[in-house]
């Protein structure tokens, strides 16, 4: 069990309990070997863990005093999994029997089953297989049955798998057998193809096309081509027959091409529109895609295209882009018209409330604009902070502390699963820690989750609070949601790099939510999400040691290099944190491109017209987070307008003498459900 070492927990322990423990220790000390401390157990576990991952039994000599340590089962599982290809069934079954409900037992079962499937030891595989272990093992189980002379039934064996738009390669032999048995009818193949189209899985469609007869197979292959190479599909479509599936493929290719090359899609539409008998829905879909992506290109006729779309074809996305194009042109009457065309719920989003006020002010309706700004300024969001700057208001931040519930805290600390989660985090195995956390709290109510997140925060496990305190009043737990994490050296590293520490904190918070082992699909790693190649260049440029990509999971290394890279981005854009943030997310070349196209815009309009939703949202979050972190560090906050100088205007790095705004809590605090309060 992990003891509750929080100050509040220590204060709750009765004095008589502490005196009794001290007396007992004094009595036993001369004759009994003292049990290892928790710190000693953790050190011993780390040593044993490193050995266990090499296989064999050598780890046992390092774990002699860990039998009652919560993570002991992980050691044996690590060693067994290393040797999984040579394990016999009895050894695996014995481990599972001893630890039937633990995650390591489930992991060992999966690893051993995968090994048996690779070796085609089907008798052993089926002896320990159980359903619910994922698509790959489900297909292995079906293959095992076939190898033993069994047969397939579509509804019993394949229906659930068939609904997935993509399946692992281990399913190929089973699907081949199902096809040979006549189970994969044309109707079933087309149902799966339609699901794959919705999921954008061109490879799945291409694989299925070969099982369809004649013209049907050709049509399926062209649907795959529409997803994989829409330009070629649009060019080839002039030779396709006018059948329903070919019309579907042509419309799909045009919509996909519009995303990549609107001019080419326009030309293709002119060629194909008279050739195919497209349905009204297909025609509207192509026109919608063309209008939308001409808008993201800010083309001359984008506003007209968007406004002319039929009402039943419009979406929130097309309506917002009508407003963004108008903002790019600073056509304020058109901005108002675009916002008025939005449904009430969309109009009430803080972004559009802010830009309605901007448009009203620009069209001579200052009083109405001031009223809107003043109301929006009561919210702790990016647009709320911008509005407060417009009317010279203080920033509205109303902090709360999570409630203290000693009884429920102790009940949680007594849960073995949560004990394992906290210990795994303490010994630097955060991925395993999160799995234990999810298992232990999978059915917990919101109150229990919040108490658990507070316990995690007290132990330095900050990302649990960030992800848990994500709605309602919990958004006001600013200390927990925006941890300072000073042990990672953010402030001194930022200062040495020559950037604002609150901005560095904001970047780390937005990038990883304080998950030190965060790893993106683009191979960005650690707290500030650096790609190894970029980190290596930064290290070389700054004369810093570079120990490879794995070192980026060390918070100290990651922050040292991340702050230097931020400094490089800032230097490229006259020091402006908001432009450097955009470059950090989308790349500096993209920001250069956007500046070349719309570099005359004020900063708030430029951000609103960034074509990438992810980058647009990212800059807004980082700027809002920087305000909050500045307040956390200094008790006041640098005006957001100061962080967002006009394009080309030099940015002055703030210091302790820089004037900052007061942060106050309105008498009736506004709901904290807002962009700045979002977890990511």
Residue pairs with C-beta under 8 A, 6 or more apart in sequence:
1 70
1 413
1 414
1 416
1 419
2 38
2 70
2 413
2 419
2 422
2 423
2 426
3 38
3 413
4 409
4 410
4 413
4 455
6 455
6 458
8 404
8 406
9 406
9 409
9 410
12 406
35 65
36 44
36 65
40 65
41 65
41 66
41 69
42 423
42 426
42 427
44 62
44 63
44 65
44 66
45 63
45 66
45 69
45 71
45 75
45 427
46 427
46 428
47 62
48 59
48 60
48 62
48 63
48 66
48 75
49 59
49 74
49 75
49 78
49 427
49 429
51 58
51 59
51 62
52 58
52 59
52 75
52 76
52 78
52 79
52 82
53 78
53 79
53 82
54 79
54 82
55 79
55 82
55 83
56 79
56 82
56 83
57 79
59 75
59 76
59 78
59 79
63 72
63 75
66 72
66 75
69 423
70 416
70 419
70 420
70 423
71 420
71 423
71 424
71 427
73 98
73 99
73 102
73 104
73 105
74 104
74 424
74 432
76 95
76 104
77 95
77 104
77 105
77 107
77 108
80 87
80 91
80 92
80 95
80 108
81 107
81 108
81 111
84 108
84 111
84 112
84 115
85 115
85 119
87 112
87 115
89 124
89 127
89 128
92 108
92 109
92 112
92 128
93 127
93 128
95 105
95 108
96 105
96 108
96 109
96 128
99 105
103 432
103 435
103 436
103 439
109 128
109 130
109 133
110 133
110 134
110 137
112 128
113 125
113 128
113 129
113 133
113 137
113 140
114 136
114 137
114 140
116 122
116 124
116 125
117 125
117 137
117 140
117 143
117 144
117 170
120 147
122 143
122 144
122 147
122 148
123 148
125 140
125 141
125 144
126 141
126 144
126 145
126 148
129 137
129 140
129 141
129 144
131 138
131 141
135 161
135 164
135 167
135 168
135 171
136 168
136 170
136 171
138 161
139 161
139 167
139 168
139 170
139 171
139 173
139 174
140 170
142 152
142 157
142 158
142 174
143 170
143 173
143 174
145 152
146 152
146 173
146 174
146 177
151 181
152 158
152 174
152 177
152 178
152 181
152 183
154 162
154 178
154 183
154 188
158 174
158 178
158 183
161 167
161 171
162 188
162 191
162 192
163 195
165 192
165 195
165 196
165 198
165 199
165 201
165 204
166 196
166 199
166 201
166 203
166 204
167 175
167 204
175 184
178 184
179 211
184 211
186 212
186 213
186 216
189 208
189 211
189 212
189 220
190 212
190 216
190 220
192 204
192 208
193 204
193 205
193 208
193 220
193 223
196 202
196 204
196 205
196 208
197 205
197 223
197 227
197 252
200 227
201 227
202 224
202 225
202 226
202 227
202 228
203 224
203 228
205 220
205 221
205 223
205 224
205 227
206 220
206 221
206 224
206 228
208 220
209 217
209 218
209 220
209 221
209 224
210 217
211 217
212 219
212 220
215 241
215 243
216 245
219 243
219 245
219 246
219 249
220 245
222 233
222 236
222 237
222 240
222 245
222 246
222 249
223 245
223 248
223 249
223 252
225 232
225 233
225 236
225 249
225 253
226 233
226 249
226 250
226 252
226 253
226 256
227 252
227 256
230 252
230 253
230 254
230 256
230 257
230 260
231 257
231 260
231 261
231 264
233 249
233 250
233 253
233 257
234 250
234 253
234 254
234 257
234 264
234 265
234 268
234 272
235 268
237 246
237 249
237 250
237 253
237 268
237 272
237 275
237 276
238 271
238 272
238 275
240 246
240 249
240 250
242 275
242 276
242 277
246 276
247 276
247 277
247 278
247 279
247 282
248 282
250 272
250 276
250 278
251 276
251 278
251 282
251 285
251 286
253 268
254 265
254 268
254 269
254 272
254 286
254 289
254 290
255 285
255 286
255 289
257 264
257 265
257 268
258 265
258 286
258 289
258 290
258 292
258 293
259 289
259 293
262 290
262 293
262 294
262 297
262 299
265 289
265 290
265 293
266 290
269 286
269 290
273 283
278 286
284 309
284 310
284 313
287 309
287 313
288 309
288 313
288 315
288 318
290 305
291 302
291 305
291 306
291 308
291 309
291 318
292 306
292 317
292 318
292 321
294 301
294 302
294 305
295 302
295 303
295 305
295 306
295 318
295 321
295 322
295 324
295 325
296 321
296 611
297 611
298 325
298 328
298 597
298 598
298 609
299 305
302 321
302 325
303 322
303 325
303 326
303 329
303 331
303 334
306 318
306 319
306 321
306 322
306 325
307 322
307 341
309 318
314 341
316 342
316 343
316 346
319 338
319 341
319 342
319 343
319 346
320 342
320 346
320 352
322 338
322 341
323 335
323 338
323 339
323 342
323 352
323 355
324 608
324 609
326 332
326 334
326 335
326 337
326 338
327 335
327 355
327 605
327 608
327 609
328 598
328 601
328 605
328 609
330 362
330 601
330 605
332 358
332 359
332 362
332 363
333 359
333 363
335 355
335 356
335 358
335 359
336 356
336 359
336 360
336 363
339 347
339 352
339 355
339 356
339 359
340 347
342 352
346 352
347 353
347 356
350 376
350 379
350 381
350 382
350 383
350 384
350 674
350 675
351 383
351 608
351 675
353 372
353 375
353 376
353 383
354 372
354 373
354 376
354 383
354 386
354 387
354 604
355 608
356 372
357 368
357 369
357 370
357 372
357 373
357 376
357 387
357 390
358 369
358 604
360 366
360 368
360 369
360 372
361 369
361 370
361 390
370 391
372 387
373 387
373 388
373 390
373 391
374 387
374 391
374 393
376 383
376 384
376 387
377 384
377 385
377 387
377 388
377 390
377 391
377 393
377 396
378 384
378 396
378 666
378 669
378 670
379 396
379 670
379 671
379 672
379 674
379 676
380 395
380 396
380 397
380 398
380 624
380 628
380 670
380 672
380 674
380 676
380 677
381 624
381 674
381 675
381 676
381 677
382 620
382 621
382 623
382 624
382 640
382 675
382 676
383 620
383 675
384 395
384 396
384 674
384 676
385 395
385 623
385 624
385 627
385 640
385 676
386 604
386 640
386 641
387 393
388 394
388 395
388 396
388 661
389 639
389 640
389 641
394 661
394 662
394 663
394 664
395 627
395 631
395 637
395 661
395 662
395 663
395 664
396 663
396 664
396 665
396 666
396 669
396 670
397 478
397 628
397 631
397 663
397 664
397 665
398 476
398 665
398 666
398 669
398 672
399 476
399 477
399 478
399 479
399 665
400 473
400 476
400 477
401 477
401 479
402 450
402 451
402 453
402 454
402 469
402 474
402 477
402 480
405 451
408 447
408 448
408 451
409 451
409 454
409 455
412 418
412 448
412 451
412 452
412 455
413 419
413 455
415 440
417 436
417 439
417 440
418 436
418 437
418 440
418 441
418 452
418 455
420 436
420 440
421 433
421 434
421 436
421 437
421 440
422 433
422 455
422 456
422 459
422 461
424 430
424 432
424 433
424 436
425 433
425 456
425 459
425 460
425 461
426 459
430 515
430 516
430 517
431 517
433 461
437 452
437 456
437 464
441 448
441 449
441 452
444 452
449 468
450 468
450 469
450 474
452 464
452 468
453 464
453 465
453 467
453 468
453 469
453 480
454 465
454 480
456 462
456 464
456 465
457 464
457 465
457 480
457 483
460 487
462 480
462 483
462 485
462 514
463 512
463 513
463 514
463 515
465 477
465 480
465 481
465 483
466 480
466 481
466 483
466 509
466 513
466 514
466 679
467 513
467 679
468 474
469 475
469 477
469 480
469 481
469 679
470 677
470 678
470 679
471 673
472 672
472 673
473 672
475 481
475 672
475 673
475 674
475 677
476 669
476 672
478 628
478 632
479 632
481 677
481 679
482 505
482 509
482 625
482 628
482 629
482 632
483 514
484 490
484 505
484 629
484 632
484 633
485 505
485 508
485 514
485 555
488 527
488 555
488 556
488 559
489 556
489 559
489 560
490 501
490 504
490 505
490 508
490 559
490 563
491 501
491 633
493 504
493 559
493 560
493 563
494 500
494 501
494 503
494 504
494 563
495 501
496 563
497 504
497 563
497 564
497 566
497 567
498 567
498 653
499 563
499 566
499 567
499 570
499 577
499 653
500 577
500 626
500 630
500 638
500 653
500 654
501 629
501 633
502 626
502 627
502 629
502 630
502 632
502 633
502 638
503 566
503 577
503 581
503 622
503 626
503 629
503 643
504 528
504 559
504 562
504 563
504 566
505 625
505 626
505 629
505 632
505 633
506 621
506 622
506 623
506 625
506 626
506 628
506 629
507 528
507 562
507 566
507 581
507 584
507 622
508 514
508 527
508 528
508 559
508 562
509 625
509 629
510 618
510 621
510 622
510 625
510 680
511 518
511 524
511 527
511 528
511 529
512 518
512 526
512 527
512 528
512 529
513 679
513 680
514 527
515 527
516 526
516 527
516 553
516 554
516 555
516 558
517 526
517 553
518 524
518 525
518 526
518 527
518 529
519 525
520 529
522 531
523 531
523 532
523 549
524 530
524 531
525 531
525 532
525 549
525 552
525 553
525 558
526 552
526 553
526 554
526 555
526 557
526 558
526 562
527 555
527 558
527 559
527 562
528 558
528 559
528 561
528 562
528 563
528 565
528 566
529 562
530 538
530 552
530 558
530 561
530 562
530 565
532 548
532 549
532 552
534 565
535 546
535 549
535 552
535 561
535 565
536 546
538 544
538 561
538 564
538 565
538 568
539 545
539 546
539 561
540 546
541 564
541 568
542 564
544 560
544 561
544 564
547 557
551 557
552 558
552 561
565 584
566 580
566 584
569 580
569 581
569 583
569 584
569 588
570 576
570 577
570 580
570 651
572 580
572 583
572 588
573 579
573 580
573 583
573 588
573 591
574 645
574 648
574 649
574 650
574 651
575 650
575 651
575 652
575 653
576 644
576 645
576 647
576 649
576 651
577 622
577 623
577 626
577 643
577 644
577 651
578 603
578 607
578 619
578 622
578 623
578 643
578 644
579 591
579 595
579 647
581 618
581 619
581 622
581 623
582 590
582 591
582 594
582 607
582 610
582 615
582 618
582 619
583 590
583 591
585 614
585 615
585 618
585 619
586 610
586 612
586 614
586 615
590 612
590 615
594 606
594 609
594 610
594 611
595 647
598 606
598 609
599 606
599 647
599 648
600 647
601 609
601 647
602 646
603 644
603 645
603 646
603 647
604 644
606 647
607 616
607 619
607 620
608 616
610 616
610 619
617 675
620 675
621 675
621 676
621 678
621 680
623 640
623 643
623 644
624 640
624 675
624 676
625 676
626 638
626 643
627 637
627 638
627 640
627 643
627 676
628 637
628 676
630 636
630 637
630 638
630 654
630 660
631 637
631 663
634 656
634 660
635 663
636 660
636 661
636 662
636 663
637 660
637 661
637 663
638 654
638 658
638 660
638 661
639 660
639 661
642 654
642 658
643 651
645 651
652 658
654 660
